[in-house]
Amino acid sequence: MYFAPTAFSKSSINLLQSISNNLYFGFSYRTGEQPIQKHEIMPGIYEDSVDIQEFKRTRMNEYFGLRTQYFFFGNIYGSINFGLNKAYKEEQKNQFLVQGNNIDFKPYQKVTTFSDRYSASLGIGYRKEVFDFFIIGTEFEYGILSTRRVNEHYSFNPQYFYGLPDNYVTEQVYLREKNQPSRDYISVSLYAGIAL
């Protein structure tokens, strides 16, 4: 069994157990980006006005994966990997319009939900044990990432806005979120770990 944190643009923790002399099986985990809760200030639709709103996002890019490694020639192995990028949610609410000394609460809220996304990949790598317990390695992977569905839900009072809010109309016409299509990807990782 060995434990190997991966070091590159996104770090993850891998834990693999030997099933035989050549075959390893285990899992991978990446914490992703921390949840966010902040206030955003944007130019308002009126001259000398600003919009203030609360923005929340749950943990994004959290990843769970199953990994296999099969050594077919010395320290060179092939891998088959399956993963799950967890769903997350963004929320914009508690909007205020500030103009001069006036503060006006805007009854508007938008919640965007991004669904789970699955992946599968094939890889080839090189791993070497140093001093019988320290492991270094690298792996090249080619994989496919499934479609992520994007669901938007709006809540607002049309009487306050005399119809539809400006930012709602703008998003429907110009900035509408689309489902994120499936795509292929390439990943190169470097890792170091400890054999237990």
Wavefront OBJ file of the C-alpha trace (Angstrom):
o trace
v 0.000 0.000 0.000
v 1.200 3.525 -0.637
v 0.041 7.049 0.054
v 0.909 9.732 -2.520
v -0.107 13.387 -2.559
v -0.101 14.622 -6.168
v 1.660 17.938 -6.776
v 0.676 20.067 -9.765
v -1.872 22.800 -10.470
v -4.481 20.918 -8.400
v -3.322 18.699 -5.583
v -5.014 15.467 -4.515
v -4.430 12.600 -2.123
v -4.114 9.047 -3.473
v -4.192 5.853 -1.429
v -3.500 2.573 -3.256
v -3.269 -1.024 -2.028
v -1.415 -3.801 -3.858
v -3.727 -6.626 -4.965
v -0.840 -8.588 -6.490
v 2.798 -7.912 -7.372
v 1.747 -5.929 -10.452
v -1.768 -4.657 -9.675
v -2.704 -1.740 -7.379
v -6.185 -0.471 -6.579
v -7.287 2.543 -4.545
v -8.921 5.937 -4.465
v -8.140 9.601 -5.028
v -9.572 12.691 -3.316
v -9.255 16.429 -3.993
v -10.852 18.940 -1.624
v -11.500 21.543 -4.334
v -12.019 25.237 -3.684
v -13.303 26.412 -0.304
v -16.895 27.678 0.008
v -17.295 31.431 -0.514
v -19.548 33.930 1.203
v -18.954 37.580 0.364
v -20.615 40.847 -0.629
v -20.208 42.144 -4.174
v -20.457 45.802 -5.231
v -21.367 46.546 -8.850
v -22.377 49.675 -10.798
v -26.133 50.254 -10.636
v -28.435 50.939 -13.540
v -28.853 54.584 -12.488
v -26.189 57.287 -12.588
v -24.086 57.443 -9.398
v -25.675 54.262 -8.005
v -24.273 50.905 -6.934
v -25.770 47.465 -6.378
v -24.666 45.486 -3.321
v -25.500 41.810 -3.089
v -24.562 38.752 -1.078
v -22.843 35.962 -3.012
v -22.497 32.389 -1.734
v -20.913 29.351 -3.348
v -20.587 25.879 -1.880
v -17.352 23.871 -2.232
v -16.421 23.656 -5.927
v -14.303 21.076 -7.813
v -14.404 18.496 -5.016
v -13.340 15.189 -6.573
v -13.557 11.490 -5.671
v -11.932 8.848 -7.853
v -11.183 5.137 -8.135
v -7.741 4.285 -9.487
v -6.012 1.160 -10.770
v -2.374 0.731 -11.746
v -0.979 -2.333 -13.531
v 2.796 -2.642 -13.904
v 3.559 -4.321 -17.215
v 7.256 -3.485 -17.610
v 9.542 -2.700 -14.679
v 8.459 0.653 -13.182
v 6.098 1.502 -16.075
v 2.377 1.014 -15.529
v -0.952 1.553 -17.217
v -3.949 2.928 -15.335
v -7.729 2.997 -15.578
v -9.472 5.678 -13.504
v -13.079 6.666 -12.773
v -14.057 9.902 -11.019
v -16.838 12.142 -9.765
v -16.701 15.956 -9.616
v -19.323 16.821 -7.008
v -22.225 19.175 -7.630
v -22.128 22.709 -6.210
v -24.417 25.721 -5.893
v -24.104 29.497 -6.297
v -26.551 31.933 -4.732
v -27.022 35.688 -5.227
v -29.437 37.362 -2.819
v -30.116 40.296 -0.469
v -29.568 42.938 -3.140
v -29.523 46.626 -2.254
v -29.513 49.645 -4.574
v -27.512 52.543 -3.078
v -27.963 55.990 -4.669
v -26.817 59.035 -2.727
v -28.299 58.767 0.774
v -31.013 56.318 -0.315
v -30.766 52.556 0.234
v -33.420 50.426 -1.443
v -33.826 46.667 -0.929
v -34.338 44.804 -4.215
v -36.492 41.647 -3.908
v -34.369 39.537 -6.254
v -32.603 36.210 -5.799
v -30.839 33.845 -8.183
v -29.778 30.276 -7.358
v -27.649 28.318 -9.842
v -27.111 24.587 -9.312
v -24.337 22.722 -11.143
v -24.855 18.935 -11.276
v -22.336 16.139 -10.660
v -19.866 15.446 -13.449
v -18.348 12.003 -14.119
v -15.022 11.144 -15.694
v -13.111 8.139 -16.999
v -9.498 8.041 -18.137
v -6.669 5.825 -19.313
v -3.121 6.600 -18.305
v 0.480 5.559 -18.524
v 2.976 6.306 -15.801
v 6.338 5.689 -14.235
v 6.805 5.042 -10.523
v 9.979 4.298 -8.609
v 10.666 3.466 -4.976
v 13.677 5.181 -3.422
v 15.219 3.792 -0.208
v 12.490 1.071 -0.213
v 9.782 3.369 1.185
v 9.819 6.739 -0.615
v 7.909 6.860 -3.918
v 8.228 9.309 -6.800
v 6.371 9.133 -10.081
v 4.633 10.789 -12.978
v 1.537 9.910 -14.973
v -0.016 11.019 -18.256
v -3.796 10.572 -18.562
v -6.297 10.988 -21.383
v -9.944 11.031 -20.347
v -13.543 12.072 -20.945
v -15.566 14.367 -18.669
v -19.378 14.059 -18.822
v -21.898 16.860 -19.352
v -22.719 19.052 -16.345
v -26.285 20.317 -16.185
v -26.812 23.919 -15.063
v -30.151 24.807 -13.443
v -31.039 28.445 -12.712
v -33.897 29.525 -10.436
v -34.975 33.171 -10.061
v -37.197 34.754 -7.400
v -38.297 38.392 -7.679
v -41.277 40.689 -7.201
v -42.437 41.936 -10.643
v -44.405 44.784 -9.019
v -41.175 46.238 -7.608
v -39.435 46.083 -11.005
v -42.535 47.062 -13.044
v -42.132 43.814 -14.959
v -38.849 41.928 -15.337
v -35.592 42.993 -13.603
v -32.913 44.388 -15.912
v -30.267 41.862 -14.851
v -32.748 38.994 -15.401
v -33.461 40.195 -18.957
v -29.730 40.667 -19.644
v -28.918 37.146 -18.467
v -31.734 35.570 -20.486
v -30.691 37.320 -23.686
v -26.895 37.559 -23.432
v -25.409 35.716 -20.464
v -27.594 32.632 -20.122
v -25.762 29.710 -18.483
v -25.551 26.705 -20.763
v -25.062 23.090 -19.806
v -21.339 22.394 -19.755
v -20.865 19.796 -22.540
v -18.880 16.582 -22.268
v -15.276 16.982 -23.321
v -12.025 15.106 -23.442
v -9.027 16.181 -21.399
v -5.338 15.517 -20.854
v -3.745 15.468 -17.420
v -0.071 15.262 -16.434
v 0.664 14.667 -12.770
v 3.785 14.468 -10.635
v 3.583 12.743 -7.270
v 5.585 11.691 -4.268
v 4.529 9.407 -1.462
v 5.364 6.825 1.139
v 5.077 3.031 0.829
v 3.524 1.569 3.992
l 1 2 3 4 5 6 7 8 9 10 11 12 13 14 15 16 17 18 19 20 21 22 23 24 25 26 27 28 29 30 31 32 33 34 35 36 37 38 39 40 41 42 43 44 45 46 47 48 49 50 51 52 53 54 55 56 57 58 59 60 61 62 63 64 65 66 67 68 69 70 71 72 73 74 75 76 77 78 79 80 81 82 83 84 85 86 87 88 89 90 91 92 93 94 95 96 97 98 99 100 101 102 103 104 105 106 107 108 109 110 111 112 113 114 115 116 117 118 119 120 121 122 123 124 125 126 127 128 129 130 131 132 133 134 135 136 137 138 139 140 141 142 143 144 145 146 147 148 149 150 151 152 153 154 155 156 157 158 159 160 161 162 163 164 165 166 167 168 169 170 171 172 173 174 175 176 177 178 179 180 181 182 183 184 185 186 187 188 189 190 191 192 193 194 195 196
